[in-house]
Amino acid sequence: MKSWTQLYTVVIGFLVLNIVLLYWLTKYFA
Amino acid sequence: MSNIDWTVLAVTLFAIVAYGMWRSRGTKDLSGFLLADKELPWYHVGLSVMATQASAITFLSTPGQAYDDGLRFIQFYFGLPLAMVLLCIAFIPIFKGLNVYTAYEYLEKRFDNKTRTLTAFLFLLQRGLSTGITIYAPAIILSTILNIDINYTIIFNGAIVILYTVYGGTKAVSHTQLFQMGVIFAGLFLAAYMVVHLLPEQVSFVNALKVAGKMDKMNAIDTGFDWNNKYNLWSGLIGGFFLQLSYFGTDQSQVGRYLTGSSVAQSRLGLIMNGLVKIPMQFLILGIGVLVFVFYQFNQAPIFFNQTELKKLEQSQYAGELKALQQQYAQAGEEKKEAVLLLSSALDANNDEAISAAQRTTESAEKNSKAIRSQMTELMKKNNPAANVNDTNYIFLSFVTQKLPIGVVGLLIAIIFLASMGSAASGLNSLASTTVVDFYQRMYGEGNGRFSDFNVSRISTFLWGVFCIITALYASKLGNLIEAVNILGSLFYGTILGVFLVAFYMKKVNGTSVFIAAVIAEAVVVAFWWADVVAFLWLNVLGCIIVMLIAWLISRFQKSIAQ
């Protein structure tokens, strides 16, 4: 169970990372 | 297209279909045909789920959308990873635990037959039409590019899909999808490399992105909130979450994919893989569209990317006016190219004043080009009021066939065919599953019908295939096709998701309450869509919330009467 929770955290963390990188991309190249 | 390209196209298609059929040989019962005997590993499930969602429209429309509108469509997928997590936690254990063939089967166990039949019917309606569009969308574009009659392209594409889905069922679908995704990824990276390679020597990759940014194409994230803005961070995260949750949780074309996993863990890992890879993959496809846009800032773009419509105008009484407009467009293109080159070198030199000046010149040159183009589309309308003046879906393939080297063209066209076949195959398989399990078996009892359930599955796969081909043959202009499919989904998904969420989390609500709630919710969603009250992604949220709310109110009401 614990390992599944960790895996879900990785998925959500990766989504946040994607959004932050894309936000940076938007601002940097604006 | 050259002979080499035709060979690459034919060999790729033949090899993949033959492989899928070979791997699925010997399928002779319902479990094998509909669930691949539940023995597939996680990467198979993951790639199959991705191949089902990524239709040809993804590869045709998405780069064109980025060309017109920039990167902002990426936000549409932000809800997907969140939906994958909830599916892994709540949906997969229930579906796998009850050993169901279709998602709707579960609804009878939880509620009653009418709720199961209503949701299965809404699914058949929605998926039958969308699978038709899935076949039609690439056919219309491929027929233009390859100069083949559209009806032949539709029938050819549809017939291949029918052949291997009728022969091997889900196994054939999954095994072909595994290789389809491999070829698709290879082709995408190759296309990305080629477009960067084709940029002028003095323009580096980073410089190209900077130019795109100054021309409003790097608009990946919009944090502003607006109910009517189709793509912003919030509609993507919230509306997108509901859409993806309904799509993956209640649409049999997806549920049927992850039910093939050999265990709960393998099915979950497949969806997690999808949750991790989807956004980067869409970013790659949109990024290619942005780079194609930059490419056409330095190279003369055709005045209109759909050559068939353009040719019709060339052969009309307006040919003279068109020629004059084309000359003006070429002149405007030259001016724009100079302006963009200035912008690029100003960006290189990091000179703010020069950047602003060059940006203003570029903007005015771009405006000028757009004005000439819209004069041309007006002329097109004048010549033929039914003319299709939206060429977004033609941009990418037009670039591929005209600018990429021999061999690569055949491979990229194969990708479009494969993607279309991958999602149409899942569509047909799920339509057959629902018809057999939720209607045929329900009517006659398991194995009690006049024909064996396995044979009925094959026959219904074939008949749904024919239905989808006919839908494709009669599909009219739908504007941007990827949006048309998503809007169609959004009309039904919210309600269906609402029914499932009530089933999972509101244990006291009975079948009649949820049935009435679903009918009301569907009417409200259609009315909201008809009156154009909110952007389509919100329809998913609306349908779902109305079902849950009304079902709860009715059950409270029933309880108070009973007391």
Interface residues (C-beta under 8 A of the other chain):
Chain A: W4 L7 Y8 V10 V11 I12 F14 L15 N18 I19 L22 Y23 L25 T26 Y28 F29 A30
Chain B: L71 I74 F78 P81 L82 M84 V85 C88 I89 L209 K210 A212 G213 K214 M218 N219 A220 I221 T223 L233 R268 I272 G275 L276 I279 P280 F283
